[in-house]
Amino acid sequence: MLSNIRAVLFDLDGTLIDSAPDLGAAADQLRIDKGLAPLGLSLYRPHTGTGARGMLKIAFQMEPDHPEFMDLREAFFRNYEDNLVVHTAPFDGVSELIDQLNLRGLEWGIVTNKSERFTNPIVGKIPLLSKAKTVISGDTTPHAKPHPEPIFEAMRRMGFSPQECVYIGDDERDIVAGKAAGVKTIAAGYGYLGDKADIDQWGADLNIYSPLEIVKWLPKS
């Protein structure tokens, strides 16, 4: 049991929502525009958590030091911005999980490295997400995860101490940030794990493999 928990903070992509189809499509559109065949979602999905850098590496084997990287990244962003929630939706079980948080009187919020340019429209377009108590993006504070400042900012806005919060994410940097912020941490093993990811090595307080697994560890009231 995660005793004394009053607030649950979530990463966004790979934890609350499955955005891989729209991110992969944005990258494949770049390939199509260059006369190349699309690669398909299965190749992109494991790297979704690494953002534009990961998508462009899969699409073009391109690293950030490539002279065309910045232009392609902006083109990728434009493609994605035009199609943010075509196929993006909460993972199975997330809606039921939020219902359980509400029944138990627990507040919840979002802390993501996604920039406000994308986070705010997505939250506005997916009704479930609009119920979050606070939303902290990668550029809301001067630092992004694995720095703990975004989690500190979420707690300040919600009015909770580290001892009252748990942070859930599908990337090792989420666990690093949560531990640095002094909150309990949960590794989401159902998210966008890279090819070599081993959540047992992250040092989270708990590992889960579906959203609803969280419920049994939370206070009942």
CYANA upper distance limits for C-alpha pairs under 8 A (distance plus 0.5 A):
  1 MET  CA    216 LYS  CA      7.93
  1 MET  CA    217 TRP  CA      4.94
  1 MET  CA    218 LEU  CA      6.45
  1 MET  CA    219 PRO  CA      7.44
  2 LEU  CA    217 TRP  CA      6.08
  2 LEU  CA    218 LEU  CA      5.96
  2 LEU  CA    219 PRO  CA      7.21
  3 SER  CA    218 LEU  CA      7.69
  3 SER  CA    219 PRO  CA      6.74
  4 ASN  CA    163 GLN  CA      7.73
  4 ASN  CA    164 GLU  CA      6.18
  4 ASN  CA    219 PRO  CA      7.87
  5 ILE  CA    106 LEU  CA      8.43
  5 ILE  CA    163 GLN  CA      7.64
  5 ILE  CA    164 GLU  CA      4.86
  5 ILE  CA    165 CYS  CA      5.90
  5 ILE  CA    166 VAL  CA      7.41
  5 ILE  CA    218 LEU  CA      7.65
  5 ILE  CA    219 PRO  CA      7.36
  6 ARG  CA    105 GLY  CA      8.28
  6 ARG  CA    106 LEU  CA      5.69
  6 ARG  CA    107 GLU  CA      6.96
  6 ARG  CA    160 PHE  CA      8.21
  6 ARG  CA    164 GLU  CA      5.65
  6 ARG  CA    165 CYS  CA      6.65
  7 ALA  CA    106 LEU  CA      5.89
  7 ALA  CA    107 GLU  CA      5.13
  7 ALA  CA    108 TRP  CA      5.85
  7 ALA  CA    109 GLY  CA      8.30
  7 ALA  CA    160 PHE  CA      7.88
  7 ALA  CA    164 GLU  CA      6.78
  7 ALA  CA    165 CYS  CA      5.38
  7 ALA  CA    166 VAL  CA      7.17
  8 VAL  CA    106 LEU  CA      7.69
  8 VAL  CA    107 GLU  CA      6.86
  8 VAL  CA    108 TRP  CA      5.16
  8 VAL  CA    109 GLY  CA      7.03
  8 VAL  CA    165 CYS  CA      6.25
  8 VAL  CA    166 VAL  CA      5.62
  8 VAL  CA    167 TYR  CA      6.62
  8 VAL  CA    168 ILE  CA      8.19
  9 LEU  CA    108 TRP  CA      6.07
  9 LEU  CA    109 GLY  CA      5.33
  9 LEU  CA    110 ILE  CA      6.03
  9 LEU  CA    111 VAL  CA      7.11
  9 LEU  CA    165 CYS  CA      7.64
  9 LEU  CA    166 VAL  CA      6.55
  9 LEU  CA    167 TYR  CA      5.15
  9 LEU  CA    168 ILE  CA      6.78
 10 PHE  CA     15 THR  CA      7.34
 10 PHE  CA     16 LEU  CA      7.47
 10 PHE  CA    108 TRP  CA      8.14
 10 PHE  CA    109 GLY  CA      6.75
 10 PHE  CA    110 ILE  CA      5.34
 10 PHE  CA    111 VAL  CA      6.41
 10 PHE  CA    112 THR  CA      8.28
 10 PHE  CA    167 TYR  CA      6.24
 10 PHE  CA    168 ILE  CA      5.41
 10 PHE  CA    169 GLY  CA      6.73
 11 ASP  CA     15 THR  CA      6.18
 11 ASP  CA     16 LEU  CA      7.35
 11 ASP  CA    110 ILE  CA      6.35
 11 ASP  CA    111 VAL  CA      5.68
 11 ASP  CA    112 THR  CA      5.56
 11 ASP  CA    167 TYR  CA      8.18
 11 ASP  CA    168 ILE  CA      6.66
 11 ASP  CA    169 GLY  CA      5.44
 11 ASP  CA    170 ASP  CA      7.97
 11 ASP  CA    174 ASP  CA      7.92
 12 LEU  CA     16 LEU  CA      5.56
 12 LEU  CA     17 ILE  CA      6.54
 12 LEU  CA    110 ILE  CA      6.93
 12 LEU  CA    111 VAL  CA      7.42
 12 LEU  CA    112 THR  CA      6.06
 12 LEU  CA    169 GLY  CA      8.37
 13 ASP  CA     17 ILE  CA      5.74
 13 ASP  CA     18 ASP  CA      6.64
 13 ASP  CA     19 SER  CA      6.56
 13 ASP  CA     49 GLY  CA      7.41
 13 ASP  CA    112 THR  CA      8.19
 13 ASP  CA    191 GLY  CA      8.46
 14 GLY  CA     18 ASP  CA      6.13
 14 GLY  CA     19 SER  CA      7.80
 14 GLY  CA     48 THR  CA      8.50
 14 GLY  CA     49 GLY  CA      7.53
 14 GLY  CA    169 GLY  CA      8.12
 14 GLY  CA    170 ASP  CA      6.54
 14 GLY  CA    190 TYR  CA      8.01
 14 GLY  CA    191 GLY  CA      4.72
 14 GLY  CA    192 TYR  CA      5.79
 15 THR  CA     91 PHE  CA      8.13
 15 THR  CA    168 ILE  CA      7.84
 15 THR  CA    169 GLY  CA      6.26
 15 THR  CA    170 ASP  CA      6.47
 15 THR  CA    188 ALA  CA      6.93
 15 THR  CA    190 TYR  CA      8.18
 15 THR  CA    191 GLY  CA      6.29
 15 THR  CA    211 PRO  CA      8.38
 16 LEU  CA     90 PRO  CA      6.06
 16 LEU  CA     91 PHE  CA      6.60
 16 LEU  CA     94 VAL  CA      6.90
 17 ILE  CA     88 THR  CA      7.27
 17 ILE  CA     89 ALA  CA      5.90
 17 ILE  CA     90 PRO  CA      4.51
 17 ILE  CA     91 PHE  CA      5.83
 18 ASP  CA     88 THR  CA      6.08
 18 ASP  CA     89 ALA  CA      6.17
 18 ASP  CA     90 PRO  CA      6.49
 18 ASP  CA     91 PHE  CA      6.33
 19 SER  CA     23 LEU  CA      6.79
 19 SER  CA     48 THR  CA      8.49
 19 SER  CA     85 VAL  CA      8.24
 19 SER  CA     87 HIS  CA      7.80
 19 SER  CA     88 THR  CA      5.09
 19 SER  CA     89 ALA  CA      7.40
 20 ALA  CA     24 GLY  CA      6.28
 20 ALA  CA     41 LEU  CA      7.84
 20 ALA  CA     44 TYR  CA      7.81
 20 ALA  CA     45 ARG  CA      6.02
 20 ALA  CA     48 THR  CA      6.34
 20 ALA  CA     88 THR  CA      7.82
 21 PRO  CA     25 ALA  CA      6.55
 21 PRO  CA     41 LEU  CA      6.71
 21 PRO  CA     45 ARG  CA      8.17
 21 PRO  CA     87 HIS  CA      6.57
 21 PRO  CA     88 THR  CA      7.17
 22 ASP  CA     26 ALA  CA      6.69
 22 ASP  CA     80 TYR  CA      7.28
 22 ASP  CA     83 ASN  CA      7.15
 22 ASP  CA     84 LEU  CA      6.87
 22 ASP  CA     85 VAL  CA      7.47
 22 ASP  CA     86 VAL  CA      7.11
 22 ASP  CA     87 HIS  CA      6.53
 22 ASP  CA     88 THR  CA      6.83
 23 LEU  CA     27 ALA  CA      6.99
 23 LEU  CA     48 THR  CA      7.70
 23 LEU  CA     55 MET  CA      8.21
 23 LEU  CA     80 TYR  CA      6.73
 24 GLY  CA     28 ASP  CA      6.63
 24 GLY  CA     40 GLY  CA      7.76
 24 GLY  CA     41 LEU  CA      6.19
 24 GLY  CA     44 TYR  CA      6.14
 24 GLY  CA     45 ARG  CA      7.72
 24 GLY  CA     48 THR  CA      8.27
 24 GLY  CA     55 MET  CA      7.54
 25 ALA  CA     29 GLN  CA      6.51
 25 ALA  CA     40 GLY  CA      8.33
 25 ALA  CA     41 LEU  CA      7.99
 25 ALA  CA     80 TYR  CA      8.42
 26 ALA  CA     30 LEU  CA      7.30
 26 ALA  CA     76 PHE  CA      6.36
 26 ALA  CA     77 PHE  CA      8.27
 26 ALA  CA     79 ASN  CA      5.56
 26 ALA  CA     80 TYR  CA      5.60
 26 ALA  CA     83 ASN  CA      8.40
 27 ALA  CA     31 ARG  CA      7.35
 27 ALA  CA     55 MET  CA      6.64
 27 ALA  CA     56 LEU  CA      7.28
 27 ALA  CA     59 ALA  CA      6.87
 27 ALA  CA     76 PHE  CA      6.51
 27 ALA  CA     79 ASN  CA      8.37
 28 ASP  CA     32 ILE  CA      6.74
 28 ASP  CA     37 ALA  CA      8.46
 28 ASP  CA     38 PRO  CA      5.52
 28 ASP  CA     39 LEU  CA      7.02
 28 ASP  CA     40 GLY  CA      7.83
 28 ASP  CA     59 ALA  CA      7.35
 29 GLN  CA     33 ASP  CA      6.56
 29 GLN  CA     38 PRO  CA      7.88
 29 GLN  CA     79 ASN  CA      7.91
 30 LEU  CA     34 LYS  CA      6.94
 30 LEU  CA     72 LEU  CA      8.44
 30 LEU  CA     75 ALA  CA      8.02
 30 LEU  CA     76 PHE  CA      7.35
 31 ARG  CA     35 GLY  CA      6.88
 31 ARG  CA     36 LEU  CA      5.38
 31 ARG  CA     37 ALA  CA      6.95
 31 ARG  CA     38 PRO  CA      6.69
 31 ARG  CA     59 ALA  CA      7.42
 31 ARG  CA     60 PHE  CA      8.50
 32 ILE  CA     36 LEU  CA      5.56
 32 ILE  CA     37 ALA  CA      6.50
 32 ILE  CA     38 PRO  CA      6.80
 39 LEU  CA     43 LEU  CA      7.28
 39 LEU  CA     59 ALA  CA      7.88
 40 GLY  CA     44 TYR  CA      7.67
 41 LEU  CA     45 ARG  CA      6.36
 42 SER  CA     46 PRO  CA      8.18
 43 LEU  CA     47 HIS  CA      8.49
 43 LEU  CA     58 ILE  CA      7.84
 44 TYR  CA     48 THR  CA      6.73
 44 TYR  CA     55 MET  CA      7.00
 44 TYR  CA     58 ILE  CA      7.16
 45 ARG  CA    192 TYR  CA      7.08
 46 PRO  CA    192 TYR  CA      5.56
 46 PRO  CA    193 LEU  CA      6.11
 46 PRO  CA    194 GLY  CA      5.52
 46 PRO  CA    195 ASP  CA      7.21
 47 HIS  CA     51 GLY  CA      8.07
 47 HIS  CA     54 GLY  CA      6.12
 47 HIS  CA     55 MET  CA      7.35
 47 HIS  CA    192 TYR  CA      7.05
 47 HIS  CA    193 LEU  CA      7.84
 47 HIS  CA    194 GLY  CA      6.30
 48 THR  CA     54 GLY  CA      7.25
 48 THR  CA     55 MET  CA      7.34
 48 THR  CA    192 TYR  CA      6.64
 49 GLY  CA     54 GLY  CA      8.24
 49 GLY  CA    171 ASP  CA      7.82
 49 GLY  CA    192 TYR  CA      6.32
 49 GLY  CA    193 LEU  CA      8.21
 50 THR  CA     54 GLY  CA      5.39
 50 THR  CA     55 MET  CA      7.98
 51 GLY  CA     55 MET  CA      6.76
 52 ALA  CA     56 LEU  CA      6.45
 52 ALA  CA     73 ARG  CA      6.74
 52 ALA  CA     76 PHE  CA      7.70
 52 ALA  CA     77 PHE  CA      8.24
 53 ARG  CA     57 LYS  CA      6.69
 53 ARG  CA     63 GLU  CA      7.68
 53 ARG  CA     64 PRO  CA      7.28
 53 ARG  CA     73 ARG  CA      8.28
 54 GLY  CA     58 ILE  CA      6.83
 55 MET  CA     59 ALA  CA      6.57
 56 LEU  CA     60 PHE  CA      6.15
 56 LEU  CA     61 GLN  CA      7.20
 56 LEU  CA     62 MET  CA      6.36
 56 LEU  CA     63 GLU  CA      8.10
 56 LEU  CA     72 LEU  CA      8.40
 56 LEU  CA     73 ARG  CA      7.96
 57 LYS  CA     61 GLN  CA      4.72
 57 LYS  CA     62 MET  CA      5.11
 57 LYS  CA     63 GLU  CA      6.56
 58 ILE  CA     62 MET  CA      8.17
 62 MET  CA     66 HIS  CA      6.95
 62 MET  CA     69 PHE  CA      7.53
 63 GLU  CA     69 PHE  CA      7.60
 64 PRO  CA     69 PHE  CA      6.12
 64 PRO  CA     70 MET  CA      8.06
 65 ASP  CA     69 PHE  CA      7.43
 68 GLU  CA     72 LEU  CA      6.68
 69 PHE  CA     73 ARG  CA      6.43
 70 MET  CA     74 GLU  CA      6.80
 71 ASP  CA     75 ALA  CA      6.82
 72 LEU  CA     76 PHE  CA      6.53
 73 ARG  CA     77 PHE  CA      6.66
 74 GLU  CA     78 ARG  CA      6.72
 75 ALA  CA     79 ASN  CA      6.77
 76 PHE  CA     80 TYR  CA      6.67
 77 PHE  CA     81 GLU  CA      6.40
 78 ARG  CA     82 ASP  CA      6.77
 79 ASN  CA     83 ASN  CA      7.20
 80 TYR  CA     84 LEU  CA      6.20
 81 GLU  CA    118 PHE  CA      7.18
 84 LEU  CA     88 THR  CA      7.60
 84 LEU  CA    118 PHE  CA      8.04
 84 LEU  CA    121 PRO  CA      8.44
 84 LEU  CA    122 ILE  CA      7.06
 85 VAL  CA     89 ALA  CA      7.67
 85 VAL  CA    122 ILE  CA      7.28
 85 VAL  CA    125 LYS  CA      7.89
 89 ALA  CA    126 ILE  CA      8.02
 90 PRO  CA     94 VAL  CA      6.59
 90 PRO  CA     95 SER  CA      7.81
 91 PHE  CA    211 PRO  CA      8.28
 92 ASP  CA    211 PRO  CA      8.13
 93 GLY  CA     97 LEU  CA      6.56
 93 GLY  CA    210 SER  CA      7.91
 93 GLY  CA    211 PRO  CA      6.15
 93 GLY  CA    212 LEU  CA      6.21
 94 VAL  CA     98 ILE  CA      6.73
 94 VAL  CA    211 PRO  CA      6.32
 94 VAL  CA    212 LEU  CA      7.56
 95 SER  CA     99 ASP  CA      6.83
 95 SER  CA    128 LEU  CA      7.60
 96 GLU  CA    100 GLN  CA      6.81
 96 GLU  CA    212 LEU  CA      7.85
 97 LEU  CA    101 LEU  CA      6.85
 97 LEU  CA    211 PRO  CA      7.22
 97 LEU  CA    212 LEU  CA      6.13
 97 LEU  CA    214 ILE  CA      8.31
 97 LEU  CA    215 VAL  CA      7.39
 98 ILE  CA    102 ASN  CA      6.76
 99 ASP  CA    103 LEU  CA      6.71
100 GLN  CA    104 ARG  CA      6.69
100 GLN  CA    215 VAL  CA      7.66
101 LEU  CA    105 GLY  CA      6.69
101 LEU  CA    106 LEU  CA      5.54
101 LEU  CA    107 GLU  CA      7.49
101 LEU  CA    108 TRP  CA      8.16
102 ASN  CA    106 LEU  CA      6.38
102 ASN  CA    107 GLU  CA      7.78
103 LEU  CA    221 SER  CA      8.35
104 ARG  CA    219 PRO  CA      7.68
104 ARG  CA    220 LYS  CA      5.99
104 ARG  CA    221 SER  CA      5.07
105 GLY  CA    221 SER  CA      6.84
107 GLU  CA    132 ALA  CA      8.49
107 GLU  CA    133 LYS  CA      7.17
108 TRP  CA    132 ALA  CA      6.31
108 TRP  CA    133 LYS  CA      6.31
108 TRP  CA    134 THR  CA      8.07
109 GLY  CA    132 ALA  CA      5.36
109 GLY  CA    133 LYS  CA      5.65
109 GLY  CA    134 THR  CA      5.36
109 GLY  CA    135 VAL  CA      6.41
109 GLY  CA    154 ALA  CA      7.83
110 ILE  CA    132 ALA  CA      7.30
110 ILE  CA    134 THR  CA      6.78
110 ILE  CA    135 VAL  CA      5.20
110 ILE  CA    136 ILE  CA      6.53
110 ILE  CA    154 ALA  CA      8.40
111 VAL  CA    135 VAL  CA      6.56
111 VAL  CA    136 ILE  CA      5.19
111 VAL  CA    137 SER  CA      6.55
111 VAL  CA    138 GLY  CA      8.40
111 VAL  CA    150 PRO  CA      7.06
111 VAL  CA    151 ILE  CA      7.05
111 VAL  CA    154 ALA  CA      7.67
112 THR  CA    135 VAL  CA      8.48
112 THR  CA    136 ILE  CA      6.73
112 THR  CA    137 SER  CA      5.47
112 THR  CA    138 GLY  CA      6.31
112 THR  CA    145 LYS  CA      8.41
113 ASN  CA    137 SER  CA      5.98
113 ASN  CA    138 GLY  CA      4.20
113 ASN  CA    139 ASP  CA      7.94
113 ASN  CA    144 ALA  CA      6.39
113 ASN  CA    145 LYS  CA      6.97
114 LYS  CA    118 PHE  CA      7.22
114 LYS  CA    119 THR  CA      6.58
114 LYS  CA    137 SER  CA      6.10
114 LYS  CA    138 GLY  CA      5.66
114 LYS  CA    139 ASP  CA      8.32
115 SER  CA    119 THR  CA      6.55
115 SER  CA    137 SER  CA      5.85
115 SER  CA    138 GLY  CA      5.45
115 SER  CA    139 ASP  CA      6.01
115 SER  CA    140 THR  CA      8.33
116 GLU  CA    120 ASN  CA      5.94
116 GLU  CA    137 SER  CA      6.02
116 GLU  CA    138 GLY  CA      7.65
116 GLU  CA    139 ASP  CA      7.08
116 GLU  CA    140 THR  CA      7.69
117 ARG  CA    121 PRO  CA      7.82
118 PHE  CA    122 ILE  CA      6.80
119 THR  CA    123 VAL  CA      6.61
119 THR  CA    137 SER  CA      7.20
120 ASN  CA    124 GLY  CA      6.64
121 PRO  CA    125 LYS  CA      6.60
122 ILE  CA    126 ILE  CA      6.66
123 VAL  CA    127 PRO  CA      7.73
123 VAL  CA    129 LEU  CA      5.64
123 VAL  CA    130 SER  CA      5.85
124 GLY  CA    129 LEU  CA      7.97
124 GLY  CA    130 SER  CA      6.43
126 ILE  CA    130 SER  CA      7.23
127 PRO  CA    131 LYS  CA      7.67
128 LEU  CA    132 ALA  CA      8.42
133 LYS  CA    158 MET  CA      7.47
134 THR  CA    154 ALA  CA      7.02
134 THR  CA    157 ARG  CA      7.50
134 THR  CA    158 MET  CA      7.45
135 VAL  CA    154 ALA  CA      7.85
136 ILE  CA    140 THR  CA      6.36
136 ILE  CA    150 PRO  CA      6.86
136 ILE  CA    151 ILE  CA      8.47
136 ILE  CA    153 GLU  CA      8.04
136 ILE  CA    154 ALA  CA      6.89
137 SER  CA    141 THR  CA      8.29
137 SER  CA    150 PRO  CA      8.14
138 GLY  CA    143 HIS  CA      7.64
138 GLY  CA    144 ALA  CA      5.49
138 GLY  CA    145 LYS  CA      7.99
138 GLY  CA    150 PRO  CA      8.08
139 ASP  CA    143 HIS  CA      7.55
139 ASP  CA    144 ALA  CA      7.40
140 THR  CA    150 PRO  CA      8.03
141 THR  CA    149 GLU  CA      7.58
141 THR  CA    150 PRO  CA      6.76
141 THR  CA    153 GLU  CA      8.18
143 HIS  CA    147 HIS  CA      6.69
143 HIS  CA    149 GLU  CA      6.80
143 HIS  CA    150 PRO  CA      7.41
144 ALA  CA    148 PRO  CA      8.26
144 ALA  CA    149 GLU  CA      7.82
144 ALA  CA    150 PRO  CA      6.93
145 LYS  CA    149 GLU  CA      8.25
145 LYS  CA    150 PRO  CA      7.50
145 LYS  CA    173 ARG  CA      6.62
145 LYS  CA    174 ASP  CA      7.06
145 LYS  CA    177 ALA  CA      6.27
146 PRO  CA    173 ARG  CA      5.11
146 PRO  CA    174 ASP  CA      6.69
146 PRO  CA    175 ILE  CA      8.40
146 PRO  CA    176 VAL  CA      6.20
146 PRO  CA    177 ALA  CA      4.95
147 HIS  CA    176 VAL  CA      8.36
147 HIS  CA    177 ALA  CA      5.87
147 HIS  CA    180 ALA  CA      8.07
148 PRO  CA    152 PHE  CA      6.78
148 PRO  CA    177 ALA  CA      5.04
148 PRO  CA    178 GLY  CA      6.97
148 PRO  CA    180 ALA  CA      6.17
148 PRO  CA    181 ALA  CA      5.58
149 GLU  CA    153 GLU  CA      6.55
149 GLU  CA    181 ALA  CA      8.03
150 PRO  CA    154 ALA  CA      6.78
151 ILE  CA    155 MET  CA      6.78
151 ILE  CA    177 ALA  CA      7.95
151 ILE  CA    178 GLY  CA      7.55
151 ILE  CA    181 ALA  CA      7.10
152 PHE  CA    156 ARG  CA      6.68
152 PHE  CA    181 ALA  CA      6.95
153 GLU  CA    157 ARG  CA      6.70
154 ALA  CA    158 MET  CA      6.65
155 MET  CA    159 GLY  CA      6.20
155 MET  CA    160 PHE  CA      5.64
155 MET  CA    161 SER  CA      6.96
155 MET  CA    162 PRO  CA      7.88
155 MET  CA    165 CYS  CA      8.43
156 ARG  CA    160 PHE  CA      7.10
156 ARG  CA    161 SER  CA      8.50
160 PHE  CA    164 GLU  CA      6.63
160 PHE  CA    165 CYS  CA      7.60
161 SER  CA    165 CYS  CA      7.32
162 PRO  CA    166 VAL  CA      8.40
162 PRO  CA    181 ALA  CA      7.34
162 PRO  CA    182 GLY  CA      5.91
162 PRO  CA    183 VAL  CA      5.26
162 PRO  CA    184 LYS  CA      8.44
163 GLN  CA    182 GLY  CA      7.67
163 GLN  CA    183 VAL  CA      6.50
163 GLN  CA    184 LYS  CA      8.13
164 GLU  CA    183 VAL  CA      8.03
165 CYS  CA    183 VAL  CA      6.04
165 CYS  CA    184 LYS  CA      7.01
166 VAL  CA    178 GLY  CA      8.35
166 VAL  CA    183 VAL  CA      5.90
166 VAL  CA    184 LYS  CA      4.99
166 VAL  CA    185 THR  CA      6.02
166 VAL  CA    186 ILE  CA      7.82
167 TYR  CA    174 ASP  CA      8.23
167 TYR  CA    175 ILE  CA      8.23
167 TYR  CA    178 GLY  CA      6.50
167 TYR  CA    183 VAL  CA      7.21
167 TYR  CA    184 LYS  CA      6.76
167 TYR  CA    185 THR  CA      5.42
167 TYR  CA    186 ILE  CA      6.70
168 ILE  CA    174 ASP  CA      7.79
168 ILE  CA    175 ILE  CA      8.22
168 ILE  CA    185 THR  CA      6.39
168 ILE  CA    186 ILE  CA      5.14
168 ILE  CA    187 ALA  CA      6.42
168 ILE  CA    188 ALA  CA      7.03
169 GLY  CA    174 ASP  CA      5.80
169 GLY  CA    175 ILE  CA      7.42
169 GLY  CA    186 ILE  CA      7.10
169 GLY  CA    187 ALA  CA      5.94
169 GLY  CA    188 ALA  CA      5.92
170 ASP  CA    174 ASP  CA      7.49
170 ASP  CA    187 ALA  CA      6.14
170 ASP  CA    188 ALA  CA      5.04
170 ASP  CA    189 GLY  CA      6.76
170 ASP  CA    190 TYR  CA      7.91
170 ASP  CA    191 GLY  CA      5.67
170 ASP  CA    192 TYR  CA      6.89
170 ASP  CA    193 LEU  CA      7.25
171 ASP  CA    175 ILE  CA      7.60
171 ASP  CA    187 ALA  CA      7.93
171 ASP  CA    188 ALA  CA      8.39
171 ASP  CA    192 TYR  CA      8.07
171 ASP  CA    193 LEU  CA      7.39
172 GLU  CA    176 VAL  CA      6.77
172 GLU  CA    187 ALA  CA      8.42
172 GLU  CA    199 ILE  CA      7.93
172 GLU  CA    202 TRP  CA      6.37
173 ARG  CA    177 ALA  CA      6.49
174 ASP  CA    178 GLY  CA      6.59
175 ILE  CA    179 LYS  CA      6.54
175 ILE  CA    185 THR  CA      6.44
175 ILE  CA    186 ILE  CA      7.76
175 ILE  CA    187 ALA  CA      7.44
175 ILE  CA    202 TRP  CA      7.26
175 ILE  CA    203 GLY  CA      7.90
175 ILE  CA    204 ALA  CA      6.56
176 VAL  CA    180 ALA  CA      6.66
176 VAL  CA    202 TRP  CA      8.39
177 ALA  CA    181 ALA  CA      6.66
178 GLY  CA    182 GLY  CA      6.81
178 GLY  CA    183 VAL  CA      5.99
178 GLY  CA    184 LYS  CA      7.33
178 GLY  CA    185 THR  CA      6.43
179 LYS  CA    183 VAL  CA      6.36
179 LYS  CA    184 LYS  CA      7.38
179 LYS  CA    185 THR  CA      7.29
184 LYS  CA    204 ALA  CA      8.27
184 LYS  CA    205 ASP  CA      6.80
185 THR  CA    204 ALA  CA      5.66
185 THR  CA    205 ASP  CA      5.79
185 THR  CA    206 LEU  CA      7.20
186 ILE  CA    204 ALA  CA      5.97
186 ILE  CA    205 ASP  CA      6.35
186 ILE  CA    206 LEU  CA      5.27
186 ILE  CA    207 ASN  CA      6.12
186 ILE  CA    208 ILE  CA      7.59
187 ALA  CA    199 ILE  CA      7.14
187 ALA  CA    202 TRP  CA      8.42
187 ALA  CA    204 ALA  CA      6.46
187 ALA  CA    205 ASP  CA      8.50
187 ALA  CA    206 LEU  CA      6.83
187 ALA  CA    207 ASN  CA      5.26
187 ALA  CA    208 ILE  CA      6.74
188 ALA  CA    207 ASN  CA      6.78
188 ALA  CA    208 ILE  CA      5.82
188 ALA  CA    209 TYR  CA      6.56
188 ALA  CA    210 SER  CA      7.83
188 ALA  CA    211 PRO  CA      8.23
189 GLY  CA    193 LEU  CA      7.75
189 GLY  CA    199 ILE  CA      7.40
189 GLY  CA    207 ASN  CA      7.17
189 GLY  CA    208 ILE  CA      6.20
189 GLY  CA    209 TYR  CA      5.20
189 GLY  CA    210 SER  CA      7.90
190 TYR  CA    208 ILE  CA      8.07
190 TYR  CA    209 TYR  CA      5.47
190 TYR  CA    210 SER  CA      6.42
193 LEU  CA    197 ALA  CA      6.18
198 ASP  CA    202 TRP  CA      7.80
199 ILE  CA    203 GLY  CA      8.26
199 ILE  CA    204 ALA  CA      8.48
199 ILE  CA    207 ASN  CA      7.80
200 ASP  CA    204 ALA  CA      8.32
200 ASP  CA    207 ASN  CA      8.10
208 ILE  CA    213 GLU  CA      6.58
208 ILE  CA    214 ILE  CA      7.51
209 TYR  CA    213 GLU  CA      7.59
210 SER  CA    214 ILE  CA      8.39
213 GLU  CA    217 TRP  CA      8.23
214 ILE  CA    218 LEU  CA      7.27
